[in-house]
């Protein structure tokens, strides 16, 4: 792979018969790669503005891929950096890019990891702002579709999001929530009662 083995922290998922990977190249820039099962690179794109060492989330259903990452912070404190999302279509071509933090609010989502999912042609991002923890539902071009606040007293920096069939699962230790894909229903469930069926 065209990545720097001395500066690498790859994250990958397998979806749609392709391996989707984000890592740092020899030019010290972050890239999104799409590979065949035989590890032939069929798509590559520079993830502009991503601050290291790794992205916050990478999710794909094969037809749509999303990367959520933190941008650079003027003082180097990336935990307070603004976060953005970028989407790619099935062939690995970029679709859209946008900042996720509302204007005027203190950014705090940079602390989250594994906080994105793709399902039903839409992107879902677990996001934290001054208003608290919420799920954003975005179209493939990252237009806002819906937002669902989550009421939890748990430690939000450890929260994660994933798609499981016809619903989403949010783990906010020690709590877990099942969320309908249209965000109309949120049900609290005992943590550990939902089996994990991830992409890898």
N, CA, C and O of each residue as an XYZ file, in Angstrom:
800
protein
N       0.829     -1.193      0.000
C       0.000      0.000      0.000
C       0.874      1.258      0.000
O       1.954      1.258      0.590
N       0.419      2.322     -0.652
C       1.217      3.559     -0.684
C       1.051      4.375      0.588
O       0.611      5.524      0.534
N       1.400      3.793      1.738
C       1.291      4.483      3.018
C       2.633      4.407      3.727
O       3.440      3.513      3.471
N       2.854      5.352      4.613
C       4.111      5.436      5.349
C       4.045      4.515      6.564
O       3.292      4.811      7.492
N       4.799      3.409      6.604
C       4.718      2.469      7.728
C       5.227      3.045      9.040
O       4.968      2.477     10.102
N       5.951      4.167      8.988
C       6.455      4.779     10.221
C       5.464      5.786     10.806
O       5.663      6.281     11.916
N       4.414      6.086     10.074
C       3.444      7.083     10.528
C       2.057      6.590     10.164
O       1.327      7.230      9.406
N       1.708      5.438     10.721
C       0.488      4.785     10.260
C      -0.396      4.357     11.426
O       0.088      3.859     12.442
N      -1.676      4.556     11.263
C      -2.687      4.081     12.212
C      -3.936      3.785     11.398
O      -4.953      4.456     11.568
N      -3.877      2.772     10.498
C      -4.967      2.552      9.556
C      -6.256      2.105     10.231
O      -6.240      1.363     11.213
N      -7.359      2.569      9.688
C      -8.682      2.104     10.078
C      -9.369      1.665      8.804
O      -9.285      2.354      7.788
N     -10.054      0.520      8.840
C     -10.646      0.016      7.620
C     -11.957     -0.705      7.889
O     -12.189     -1.207      8.988
N     -12.810     -0.750      6.874
C     -14.033     -1.544      6.891
C     -14.136     -2.243      5.544
O     -13.603     -1.754      4.547
N     -14.811     -3.372      5.509
C     -15.056     -4.089      4.265
C     -16.545     -4.018      3.971
O     -17.365     -4.458      4.776
N     -16.891     -3.462      2.816
C     -18.296     -3.305      2.440
C     -18.393     -3.228      0.924
O     -17.525     -2.653      0.268
N     -19.457     -3.812      0.368
C     -19.661     -3.761     -1.069
C     -18.575     -4.449     -1.863
O     -18.318     -4.082     -3.009
N     -17.926     -5.454     -1.266
C     -16.858     -6.163     -1.950
C     -15.562     -5.395     -2.048
O     -14.656     -5.802     -2.775
N     -15.454     -4.283     -1.324
C     -14.241     -3.463     -1.342
C     -13.775     -3.194      0.087
O     -14.559     -3.145      1.034
N     -12.465     -3.023      0.189
C     -11.871     -2.610      1.457
C     -11.730     -1.091      1.441
O     -11.121     -0.533      0.528
N     -12.284     -0.429      2.435
C     -12.234      1.030      2.557
C     -11.275      1.348      3.702
O     -11.432      0.834      4.809
N     -10.289      2.191      3.436
C      -9.199      2.397      4.386
C      -8.802      3.872      4.418
O      -8.794      4.548      3.389
N      -8.477      4.353      5.604
C      -7.940      5.702      5.770
C      -6.587      5.595      6.461
O      -6.467      4.959      7.508
N      -5.565      6.224      5.870
C      -4.235      6.174      6.455
C      -3.407      7.339      5.901
O      -3.862      8.087      5.036
N      -2.205      7.470      6.411
C      -1.319      8.559      6.037
C      -0.349      8.107      4.952
O       0.231      7.026      5.051
N      -0.169      8.923      3.920
C       0.735      8.607      2.828
C       2.156      9.022      3.122
O       2.442      9.606      4.168
N       3.063      8.711      2.177
C       4.471      9.078      2.334
C       4.670     10.596      2.318
O       5.699     11.091      2.779
N       3.691     11.333      1.791
C       3.781     12.790      1.783
C       3.207     13.400      3.054
O       3.013     14.613      3.132
N       2.927     12.540      4.074
C       2.424     12.987      5.383
C       1.046     13.645      5.274
O       0.715     14.544      6.048
N       0.257     13.193      4.318
C      -1.121     13.658      4.172
C      -2.059     12.457      4.319
O      -1.713     11.346      3.918
N      -3.249     12.679      4.895
C      -4.192     11.567      5.070
C      -4.961     11.291      3.770
O      -5.319     12.213      3.036
N      -5.205     10.000      3.505
C      -5.892      9.596      2.291
C      -6.981      8.571      2.592
O      -6.890      7.788      3.537
N      -8.012      8.609      1.753
C      -9.009      7.547      1.710
C      -8.651      6.637      0.541
O      -8.477      7.104     -0.585
N      -8.541      5.329      0.811
C      -8.243      4.343     -0.222
C      -9.419      3.387     -0.349
O     -10.088      3.065      0.633
N      -9.656      2.942     -1.571
C     -10.592      1.854     -1.812
C      -9.829      0.755     -2.546
O      -9.192      1.013     -3.567
N      -9.896     -0.479     -2.022
C      -9.116     -1.585     -2.557
C     -10.005     -2.782     -2.865
O     -11.048     -2.974     -2.241
N      -9.580     -3.578     -3.829
C     -10.243     -4.833     -4.132
C      -9.820     -5.876     -3.096
O      -8.883     -5.635     -2.335
N     -10.497     -7.038     -3.052
C     -10.073     -8.088     -2.118
C      -8.631     -8.552     -2.331
O      -8.004     -9.075     -1.410
N      -8.100     -8.360     -3.560
C      -6.700     -8.709     -3.815
C      -5.751     -7.554     -3.494
O      -4.565     -7.610     -3.818
N      -6.283     -6.499     -2.850
C      -5.530     -5.333     -2.388
C      -5.017     -4.444     -3.521
O      -4.001     -3.766     -3.368
N      -5.713     -4.446     -4.647
C      -5.420     -3.495     -5.718
C      -6.122     -2.179     -5.403
O      -7.328     -2.162     -5.158
N      -5.375     -1.077     -5.409
C      -5.961      0.234     -5.128
C      -6.748      0.702     -6.357
O      -6.190      0.854     -7.444
N      -8.058      0.928     -6.164
C      -8.909      1.364     -7.270
C      -9.395      2.801     -7.090
O      -9.954      3.385     -8.018
N      -9.189      3.368     -5.914
C      -9.565      4.767     -5.674
C      -8.708      5.317     -4.551
O      -8.359      4.604     -3.611
N      -8.371      6.607     -4.662
C      -7.548      7.272     -3.655
C      -7.916      8.743     -3.655
O      -8.013      9.362     -4.715
N      -8.124      9.311     -2.465
C      -8.469     10.724     -2.383
C      -7.877     11.329     -1.116
O      -7.947     10.724     -0.046
N      -7.302     12.506     -1.231
C      -6.735     13.221     -0.089
C      -7.860     13.750      0.793
O      -8.738     14.470      0.317
N      -7.837     13.396      2.075
C      -8.833     13.892      3.034
C      -8.342     15.251      3.527
O      -7.632     15.338      4.529
N      -8.722     16.294      2.824
C      -8.216     17.636      3.091
C      -8.674     18.127      4.471
O      -9.853     18.042      4.814
N      -7.730     18.637      5.245
C      -8.056     19.260      6.521
C      -8.082     18.334      7.707
O      -8.336     18.783      8.824
N      -7.827     17.043      7.504
C      -7.873     16.100      8.621
C      -6.612     16.214      9.462
O      -5.500     16.145      8.939
N      -6.788     16.389     10.775
C      -5.669     16.420     11.710
C      -5.506     15.037     12.329
O      -6.494     14.347     12.581
N      -4.266     14.633     12.574
C      -3.974     13.269     13.019
C      -4.217     13.027     14.493
O      -4.659     13.899     15.240
N      -3.902     11.777     14.880
C      -3.269     10.747     14.060
C      -4.244      9.892     13.258
O      -3.816      9.171     12.357
N      -5.542      9.949     13.557
C      -6.513      9.138     12.829
C      -7.852      9.861     12.800
O      -8.091     10.799     13.561
N      -8.715      9.403     11.906
C     -10.049      9.983     11.828
C     -10.888      9.523     13.017
O     -10.537      8.566     13.708
N     -11.994     10.216     13.243
C     -12.893      9.823     14.322
C     -13.710      8.595     13.948
O     -13.932      7.714     14.778
N     -14.164      8.538     12.683
C     -15.009      7.418     12.272
C     -14.886      7.187     10.775
O     -14.651      8.112      9.998
N     -15.052      5.924     10.393
C     -15.129      5.509      8.998
C     -16.243      4.485      8.919
O     -16.227      3.489      9.642
N     -17.223      4.727      8.033
C     -18.358      3.811      7.893
C     -18.742      3.707      6.430
O     -18.600      4.669      5.675
N     -19.229      2.536      6.028
C     -19.605      2.330      4.635
C     -20.609      1.197      4.526
O     -20.586      0.254      5.316
N     -21.501      1.298      3.530
C     -22.355      0.171      3.174
C     -22.027     -0.322      1.764
O     -22.765     -1.126      1.195
N     -20.924      0.160      1.210
C     -20.523     -0.198     -0.133
C     -20.932      0.829     -1.169
O     -20.144      1.182     -2.046
N     -22.172      1.313     -1.071
C     -22.664      2.331     -1.996
C     -22.285      3.731     -1.541
O     -22.134      4.633     -2.364
N     -22.130      3.915     -0.240
C     -21.846      5.224      0.346
C     -20.853      5.048      1.481
O     -21.000      4.153      2.313
N     -19.842      5.906      1.511
C     -18.823      5.870      2.565
C     -18.713      7.248      3.197
O     -18.772      8.264      2.504
N     -18.555      7.278      4.508
C     -18.389      8.549      5.214
C     -17.166      8.486      6.120
O     -16.896      7.473      6.764
N     -16.446      9.584      6.149
C     -15.356      9.784      7.096
C     -15.715     10.986      7.960
O     -16.084     12.040      7.444
N     -15.607     10.827      9.263
C     -15.754     11.946     10.196
C     -14.386     12.170     10.820
O     -13.765     11.234     11.323
N     -13.918     13.413     10.787
C     -12.571     13.706     11.272
C     -12.524     15.068     11.943
O     -13.410     15.901     11.756
N     -11.484     15.278     12.722
C     -11.259     16.577     13.347
C     -10.333     17.395     12.462
O      -9.452     16.856     11.793
N     -10.546     18.691     12.471
C      -9.655     19.584     11.751
C      -8.552     20.080     12.659
O      -8.545     19.759     13.848
N      -7.621     20.854     12.132
C      -6.532     21.389     12.959
C      -7.042     22.463     13.917
O      -8.007     23.167     13.617
N      -6.394     22.580     15.058
C      -6.706     23.620     16.032
C      -5.524     24.579     16.103
O      -4.370     24.158     16.025
N      -5.814     25.867     16.251
C      -4.739     26.867     16.212
C      -3.704     26.663     17.305
O      -2.537     27.018     17.137
N      -4.143     26.073     18.462
C      -3.207     25.873     19.573
C      -2.751     24.420     19.691
O      -2.080     24.047     20.653
N      -3.127     23.595     18.694
C      -2.734     22.198     18.722
C      -3.607     21.308     19.584
O      -3.396     20.096     19.622
N      -4.586     21.879     20.281
C      -5.469     21.097     21.155
C      -6.597     20.496     20.318
O      -7.705     21.031     20.287
N      -6.311     19.377     19.636
C      -7.272     18.820     18.690
C      -8.543     18.304     19.359
O      -9.550     18.097     18.683
N      -8.514     18.089     20.694
C      -9.745     17.668     21.361
C     -10.809     18.763     21.335
O     -11.987     18.497     21.573
N     -10.390     19.988     21.047
C     -11.346     21.089     20.938
C     -11.465     21.588     19.493
O     -11.991     22.673     19.242
N     -10.974     20.791     18.560
C     -11.048     21.174     17.149
C     -12.453     20.946     16.610
O     -13.226     20.165     17.164
N     -12.767     21.632     15.531
C     -14.044     21.410     14.864
C     -13.983     20.115     14.064
O     -12.922     19.721     13.580
N     -15.131     19.459     13.932
C     -15.194     18.207     13.189
C     -15.910     18.427     11.862
O     -16.737     19.328     11.720
N     -15.568     17.579     10.896
C     -16.216     17.656      9.590
C     -16.467     16.245      9.081
O     -15.893     15.276      9.579
N     -17.340     16.147      8.074
C     -17.630     14.875      7.427
C     -17.367     15.013      5.942
O     -17.531     16.089      5.368
N     -16.954     13.907      5.318
C     -16.783     13.849      3.872
C     -17.351     12.519      3.399
O     -17.127     11.486      4.029
N     -18.089     12.542      2.286
C     -18.709     11.328      1.761
C     -18.135     10.980      0.396
O     -17.657     11.843     -0.340
N     -18.198      9.675      0.077
C     -17.715      9.145     -1.195
C     -18.765      8.197     -1.765
O     -19.435      7.480     -1.021
N     -18.905      8.198     -3.102
C     -19.843      7.272     -3.727
C     -19.168      5.922     -3.942
O     -18.013      5.733     -3.560
N     -19.905      4.966     -4.565
C     -19.457      3.579     -4.621
C     -18.093      3.417     -5.282
O     -17.309      2.560     -4.874
N     -17.798      4.228     -6.298
C     -16.523      4.115     -7.004
C     -15.391      4.867     -6.318
O     -14.273      4.894     -6.833
N     -15.656      5.473     -5.175
C     -14.616      6.165     -4.422
C     -14.463      7.625     -4.761
O     -13.520      8.264     -4.293
N     -15.371      8.186     -5.573
C     -15.300      9.604     -5.895
C     -15.963     10.420     -4.785
O     -17.021     10.037     -4.286
N     -15.345     11.551     -4.391
C     -15.933     12.360     -3.305
C     -17.260     12.965     -3.714
O     -17.433     13.420     -4.845
N     -18.199     12.964     -2.771
C     -19.527     13.537     -2.991
C     -19.675     14.914     -2.353
O     -20.080     15.873     -3.009
N     -19.342     15.000     -1.063
C     -19.562     16.264     -0.358
C     -18.688     16.325      0.880
O     -18.173     15.314      1.360
N     -18.536     17.563      1.391
C     -17.765     17.797      2.611
C     -18.395     18.958      3.342
O     -18.773     19.948      2.714
N     -18.521     18.864      4.668
C     -19.071     19.973      5.442
C     -18.627     19.892      6.892
O     -18.293     18.823      7.404
N     -18.633     21.055      7.541
C     -18.381     21.127      8.975
C     -19.636     20.678      9.712
O     -20.751     20.961      9.274
N     -19.457     19.977     10.834
C     -20.598     19.455     11.586
C     -20.976     20.323     12.781
O     -22.094     20.216     13.286
N     -20.072     21.176     13.240
C     -20.338     21.952     14.454
C     -21.162     23.198     14.132
O     -20.835     23.936     13.203
N     -22.234     23.434     14.900
C     -23.055     24.631     14.669
C     -22.239     25.901     14.884
O     -21.390     25.940     15.775
N     -22.477     26.935     14.088
C     -21.762     28.211     14.260
C     -21.994     28.783     15.652
O     -23.112     28.759     16.166
N     -20.929     29.297     16.253
C     -21.046     29.966     17.537
C     -20.992     29.050     18.739
O     -20.949     29.530     19.872
N     -20.994     27.727     18.525
C     -20.941     26.807     19.650
C     -19.524     26.286     19.856
O     -18.721     26.236     18.924
N     -19.238     25.901     21.091
C     -17.917     25.358     21.415
C     -17.808     23.937     20.887
O     -18.583     23.078     21.306
N     -16.870     23.654     19.979
C     -16.750     22.300     19.441
C     -16.271     21.312     20.486
O     -15.362     21.617     21.258
N     -16.876     20.125     20.522
C     -16.453     19.106     21.485
C     -16.567     17.694     20.931
O     -16.210     16.738     21.619
N     -17.056     17.538     19.704
C     -17.220     16.200     19.135
C     -15.900     15.551     18.761
O     -15.875     14.353     18.480
N     -14.797     16.297     18.747
C     -13.508     15.732     18.374
C     -13.061     14.628     19.326
O     -12.183     13.836     18.985
N     -13.654     14.569     20.513
C     -13.308     13.523     21.468
C     -13.982     12.195     21.153
O     -13.563     11.158     21.668
N     -15.012     12.204     20.323
C     -15.758     10.985     20.010
C     -14.995     10.124     19.014
O     -14.263     10.635     18.166
N     -15.176      8.796     19.128
C     -14.597      7.835     18.189
C     -15.686      6.854     17.763
O     -16.606      6.560     18.526
N     -15.566      6.347     16.520
C     -16.548      5.382     15.996
C     -17.969      5.931     16.129
O     -18.873      5.245     16.607
N     -18.146      7.176     15.698
C     -19.406      7.884     15.912
C     -20.161      8.142     14.614
O     -20.891      9.128     14.513
N     -19.996      7.267     13.615
C     -20.731      7.432     12.358
C     -21.210      6.083     11.858
O     -20.632      5.042     12.173
N     -22.290      6.120     11.065
C     -22.848      4.916     10.460
C     -23.494      5.297      9.138
O     -23.845      6.456      8.916
N     -23.648      4.303      8.257
C     -24.335      4.482      6.980
C     -25.425      3.433      6.898
O     -25.177      2.252      7.141
N     -26.651      3.868      6.551
C     -27.770      2.939      6.421
C     -28.858      3.578      5.566
O     -29.150      4.766      5.703
N     -29.449      2.789      4.693
C     -30.576      3.267      3.902
C     -30.258      4.453      3.016
O     -31.152      5.237      2.696
N     -29.004      4.606      2.610
C     -28.618      5.716      1.749
C     -28.351      7.017      2.478
O     -28.102      8.043      1.845
N     -28.401      6.988      3.803
C     -28.144      8.184      4.610
C     -26.936      7.989      5.514
O     -26.492      6.869      5.768
N     -26.425      9.110      5.988
C     -25.304      9.138      6.931
C     -25.833      9.524      8.302
O     -26.680     10.409      8.429
N     -25.322      8.850      9.326
C     -25.694      9.163     10.712
C     -24.416      9.464     11.486
O     -23.435      8.727     11.396
N     -24.441     10.554     12.247
C     -23.272     10.955     13.027
C     -23.709     11.253     14.454
O     -24.649     12.014     14.682
N     -23.024     10.650     15.399
C     -23.218     10.974     16.808
C     -22.398     12.223     17.098
O     -21.186     12.245     16.885
N     -23.070     13.264     17.587
C     -22.441     14.583     17.680
C     -22.678     15.179     19.056
O     -23.732     14.978     19.659
N     -21.683     15.917     19.549
C     -21.833     16.596     20.838
C     -21.607     18.088     20.646
O     -20.641     18.509     20.009
N     -22.512     18.877     21.207
C     -22.406     20.335     21.125
C     -22.869     20.924     22.450
O     -23.064     20.199     23.426
N     -23.042     22.237     22.478
C     -23.505     22.880     23.715
C     -24.861     22.344     24.159
O     -25.180     22.366     25.347
N     -25.662     21.860     23.204
C     -26.994     21.340     23.524
C     -26.948     19.906     24.030
O     -27.976     19.375     24.453
N     -25.771     19.260     23.999
C     -25.650     17.896     24.471
C     -25.405     16.914     23.339
O     -25.005     17.299     22.240
N     -25.648     15.638     23.621
C     -25.400     14.566     22.668
C     -26.622     14.364     21.775
O     -27.756     14.354     22.256
N     -26.385     14.204     20.474
C     -27.494     13.991     19.546
C     -27.012     13.181     18.348
O     -25.813     13.065     18.097
N     -27.979     12.622     17.610
C     -27.694     11.920     16.366
C     -28.117     12.819     15.213
O     -29.244     13.312     15.184
N     -27.211     13.029     14.264
C     -27.518     13.776     13.051
C     -27.815     12.781     11.934
O     -27.051     11.841     11.713
N     -28.918     12.991     11.237
C     -29.201     12.210     10.029
C     -28.960     13.132      8.839
O     -29.570     14.197      8.737
N     -28.070     12.721      7.943
C     -27.659     13.549      6.816
C     -27.857     12.773      5.524
O     -27.697     11.552      5.501
N     -28.200     13.467      4.457
C     -28.268     12.854      3.141
C     -26.852     12.555      2.647
O     -25.872     12.965      3.269
N     -26.752     11.839      1.527
C     -25.435     11.495      0.990
C     -24.617     12.734      0.669
O     -23.389     12.706      0.749
N     -25.296     13.835      0.301
C     -24.589     15.093      0.027
C     -24.429     15.937      1.287
O     -24.047     17.106      1.218
N     -24.727     15.327      2.450
C     -24.538     15.912      3.781
C     -25.499     17.046      4.104
O     -25.235     17.847      5.001
N     -26.613     17.119      3.382
C     -27.690     18.034      3.782
C     -28.352     17.489      5.052
O     -28.468     16.277      5.232
N     -28.782     18.401      5.928
C     -29.483     17.991      7.145
C     -30.819     17.351      6.793
O     -31.578     17.885      5.984
N     -31.104     16.197      7.408
C     -32.399     15.532      7.261
C     -33.156     15.577      8.581
O     -34.333     15.936      8.613
N     -32.481     15.210      9.677
C     -33.128     15.206     10.996
C     -32.059     15.192     12.074
O     -30.897     14.870     11.827
N     -32.489     15.553     13.281
C     -31.615     15.509     14.467
C     -32.423     14.944     15.619
O     -33.576     15.321     15.823
N     -31.809     14.032     16.376
C     -32.473     13.438     17.531
C     -31.592     13.587     18.772
O     -30.546     12.943     18.858
N     -31.994     14.429     19.741
C     -31.227     14.534     20.990
C     -31.306     13.226     21.775
O     -32.303     12.508     21.704
N     -30.255     12.927     22.514
C     -30.213     11.765     23.390
C     -30.077     12.238     24.827
O     -29.161     12.989     25.160
N     -30.990     11.796     25.670
C     -30.950     12.154     27.080
C     -30.200     11.066     27.828
O     -30.695      9.947     27.966
N     -29.022     11.385     28.304
C     -28.218     10.413     29.027
C     -27.351     11.139     30.043
O     -26.875     12.249     29.805
N     -27.161     10.486     31.174
C     -26.294     11.044     32.221
C     -24.912     10.401     32.163
O     -24.048     10.691     32.990
N     -24.710      9.516     31.170
C     -23.446      8.785     31.088
C     -22.352      9.662     30.492
O     -22.605     10.779     30.042
N     -21.130      9.131     30.498
C     -19.984      9.874     29.973
C     -19.965      9.876     28.458
O     -19.566      8.885     27.846
N     -20.385     10.959     27.846
C     -20.548     11.003     26.396
C     -19.263     10.819     25.596
O     -19.358     10.340     24.466
N     -18.061     11.159     26.087
C     -16.882     10.958     25.226
C     -16.652      9.502     24.833
O     -15.944      9.229     23.864
N     -17.249      8.554     25.583
C     -17.084      7.138     25.267
C     -18.211      6.597     24.398
O     -18.272      5.392     24.154
N     -19.095      7.454     23.932
C     -20.247      7.015     23.148
C     -19.824      6.592     21.748
O     -18.917      7.180     21.159
N     -20.493      5.558     21.214
C     -20.240      5.076     19.858
C     -21.569      4.850     19.151
O     -22.615      4.726     19.789
N     -21.511      4.798     17.827
C     -22.706      4.626     16.997
C     -22.422      3.575     15.937
O     -21.332      3.537     15.365
N     -23.415      2.716     15.674
C     -23.292      1.748     14.588
C     -24.677      1.411     14.043
O     -25.685      1.587     14.727
N     -24.712      0.931     12.817
C     -25.954      0.471     12.189
C     -26.086     -1.024     12.398
O     -25.125     -1.772     12.219
N     -27.278     -1.458     12.779
C     -27.572     -2.881     12.960
C     -28.890     -3.188     12.263
O     -29.957     -3.058     12.862
N     -28.818     -3.601     10.982
C     -30.034     -3.954     10.254
C     -30.932     -2.752     10.024
O     -30.544     -1.801      9.345
N     -32.135     -2.793     10.590
C     -33.124     -1.734     10.359
C     -33.115     -0.667     11.439
O     -34.083      0.082     11.564
N     -32.037     -0.577     12.231
C     -31.977      0.428     13.281
C     -30.518      0.768     13.588
O     -29.593      0.132     13.082
N     -30.343      1.774     14.420
C     -29.027      2.179     14.899
C     -28.863      1.754     16.346
O     -29.843      1.573     17.068
N     -27.615      1.595     16.760
C     -27.312      1.308     18.160
C     -26.318      2.355     18.655
O     -25.263      2.563     18.056
N     -26.669      3.004     19.748
C     -25.778      3.960     20.398
C     -25.378      3.381     21.747
O     -26.234      3.093     22.583
N     -24.094      3.214     21.954
C     -23.578      2.771     23.248
C     -22.983      3.970     23.965
O     -22.049      4.602     23.471
N     -23.533      4.278     25.136
C     -23.023      5.346     25.988
C     -22.820      4.720     27.368
O     -23.670      4.874     28.245
N     -21.705      4.016     27.570
C     -21.520      3.236     28.797
C     -21.885      4.024     30.053
O     -21.408      5.143     30.246
N     -22.738      3.437     30.916
C     -23.229      2.051     30.912
C     -24.588      1.881     30.226
O     -25.263      0.883     30.481
N     -25.013      2.802     29.376
C     -26.312      2.728     28.717
C     -26.163      2.360     27.242
O     -25.111      2.573     26.640
N     -27.252      1.795     26.660
C     -27.338      1.557     25.229
C     -28.725      1.964     24.752
O     -29.705      1.880     25.493
N     -28.790      2.408     23.494
C     -30.052      2.837     22.908
C     -30.216      2.216     21.523
O     -29.260      2.148     20.750
N     -31.442      1.761     21.211
C     -31.809      1.400     19.853
C     -32.573      2.577     19.267
O     -33.490      3.107     19.894
N     -32.186      2.985     18.052
C     -32.765      4.181     17.435
C     -33.261      3.820     16.032
O     -32.523      3.227     15.246
N     -34.502      4.174     15.722
C     -35.053      3.934     14.391
C     -34.284      4.754     13.363
O     -33.768      5.826     13.679
N     -34.206      4.247     12.123
C     -33.443      4.940     11.096
C     -34.006      6.313     10.766
O     -33.265      7.192     10.324
N     -35.314      6.516     10.976
C     -35.879      7.852     10.745
C     -35.796      8.729     11.989
O     -36.311      9.847     12.008
N     -35.136      8.207     13.036
C     -34.905      8.906     14.317
C     -36.187      9.192     15.081
O     -36.190     10.018     15.994
N     -37.282      8.520     14.720
C     -38.564      8.785     15.376
C     -38.702      8.045     16.701
O     -39.571      8.381     17.505
N     -37.867      7.053     16.938
C     -37.994      6.238     18.144
C     -36.624      5.969     18.746
O     -35.692      5.565     18.051
N     -36.517      6.203     20.055
C     -35.301      5.898     20.815
C     -35.691      5.037     22.000
O     -36.513      5.445     22.820
N     -35.103      3.834     22.101
C     -35.436      2.919     23.181
C     -34.175      2.571     23.957
O     -33.160      2.187     23.376
N     -34.249      2.709     25.266
C     -33.131      2.326     26.122
C     -33.142      0.818     26.312
O     -34.189      0.236     26.592
N     -31.988      0.183     26.162
C     -31.869     -1.262     26.323
C     -30.655     -1.557     27.200
O     -29.728     -0.750     27.263
N     -30.651     -2.708     27.879
C     -29.489     -3.047     28.711
C     -28.239     -3.177     27.855
O     -28.262     -3.840     26.819
N     -27.159     -2.554     28.276
C     -25.920     -2.642     27.503
C     -25.412     -4.072     27.512
O     -25.432     -4.743     28.544
N     -24.955     -4.533     26.354
C     -24.476     -5.895     26.209
C     -25.540     -6.848     25.723
O     -25.233     -7.993     25.391
N     -26.810     -6.400     25.673
C     -27.882     -7.278     25.206
C     -28.006     -7.260     23.689
O     -28.724     -8.080     23.116
N     -27.295     -6.308     23.018
C     -27.357     -6.201     21.569
C     -26.090     -6.797     21.001
O     -25.013     -6.258     21.254
N     -26.160     -7.895     20.238
C     -24.943     -8.480     19.677
C     -24.338     -7.550     18.638
O     -25.057     -6.910     17.870
N     -22.990     -7.479     18.618
C     -22.306     -6.635     17.639
C     -22.078     -7.427     16.366
O     -21.487     -8.507     16.385
N     -22.560     -6.866     15.245
C     -22.376     -7.501     13.941
C     -21.756     -6.472     13.005
O     -22.372     -6.057     12.024
N     -20.535     -6.068     13.318
C     -19.872     -5.008     12.567
C     -19.381     -5.471     11.203
O     -19.546     -6.629     10.822
N     -18.764     -4.524     10.467
C     -18.308     -4.806      9.127
C     -17.058     -5.665      9.108
O     -16.826     -6.391      8.142
N     -16.253     -5.600     10.151
C     -15.060     -6.439     10.228
C     -15.089     -7.212     11.544
O     -14.176     -7.988     11.824
